[in-house]
Amino acid sequence: MRQQTIAMADAAAGLGSFPASMERKDPLEIAEALVDGYLDGAERSSDAAHLESLQHLAERAISRLAWLRSLAAE
């Protein structure tokens, strides 16, 4: 999971930023913010490569969010 997170961070470099206050949020809130951020960026993108990258990141972030929610439900 750590390597996947690092790879996603590298892929997202330069695509936007989140406020420093996000560092104090719990993992579910961070995961939700990432999904929202990637999807919002994809909606506003006019560049096909950028759009594809954001969609891929959103897909992975949604999977991670679902996984985190399943852990919280246990």
C-alpha positions in Angstrom: 0.0 0.0 0.0 2.8 2.4 0.8 4.4 2.0 -2.6 1.0 2.5 -4.3 0.5 5.7 -2.3 4.0 7.0 -3.3 3.3 6.2 -6.9 0.0 8.1 -6.8 1.6 11.1 -5.1 4.2 11.2 -7.9 1.5 10.9 -10.6 -0.4 13.7 -8.9 2.5 16.1 -8.7 1.6 19.5 -10.1 -2.1 18.6 -10.4 -3.2 20.7 -7.4 -2.9 21.1 -3.7 -4.8 20.7 -0.5 -4.7 23.0 2.5 -2.2 22.2 5.3 -5.2 21.6 7.6 -5.8 18.3 5.7 -2.8 16.9 7.5 -4.8 16.8 10.7 -7.8 15.0 9.2 -8.5 11.3 9.6 -7.7 8.9 6.7 -11.3 8.8 5.6 -11.6 12.5 5.3 -8.4 12.7 3.4 -9.5 9.9 1.0 -12.8 11.7 0.4 -11.0 15.0 -0.3 -8.7 13.3 -2.8 -11.6 11.7 -4.6 -13.4 15.0 -4.8 -10.3 16.9 -5.9 -9.4 14.4 -8.6 -13.0 14.4 -10.0 -13.3 18.1 -9.8 -10.0 18.5 -11.6 -11.2 16.1 -14.3 -14.4 18.0 -14.8 -12.5 21.2 -15.4 -9.7 19.7 -17.5 -9.5 20.6 -21.2 -6.4 18.5 -21.8 -7.0 14.9 -22.7 -3.8 13.5 -21.1 -4.4 15.5 -17.9 -8.1 14.3 -17.9 -7.0 10.7 -18.3 -4.4 11.0 -15.5 -7.0 12.6 -13.1 -9.6 9.9 -14.0 -7.1 7.2 -13.2 -6.1 8.8 -9.9 -9.8 9.2 -9.0 -10.4 5.5 -9.8 -7.6 4.5 -7.5 -8.7 6.9 -4.8 -12.3 5.6 -4.9 -10.9 2.1 -4.5 -8.8 3.2 -1.5 -11.8 5.0 0.0 -14.0 1.9 -0.3 -11.2 -0.1 1.4 -10.9 2.4 4.2 -14.7 2.4 4.7 -14.7 -1.4 4.9 -12.0 -1.3 7.6 -14.0 1.3 9.6 -17.1 -0.9 9.4 -15.4 -3.9 11.0 
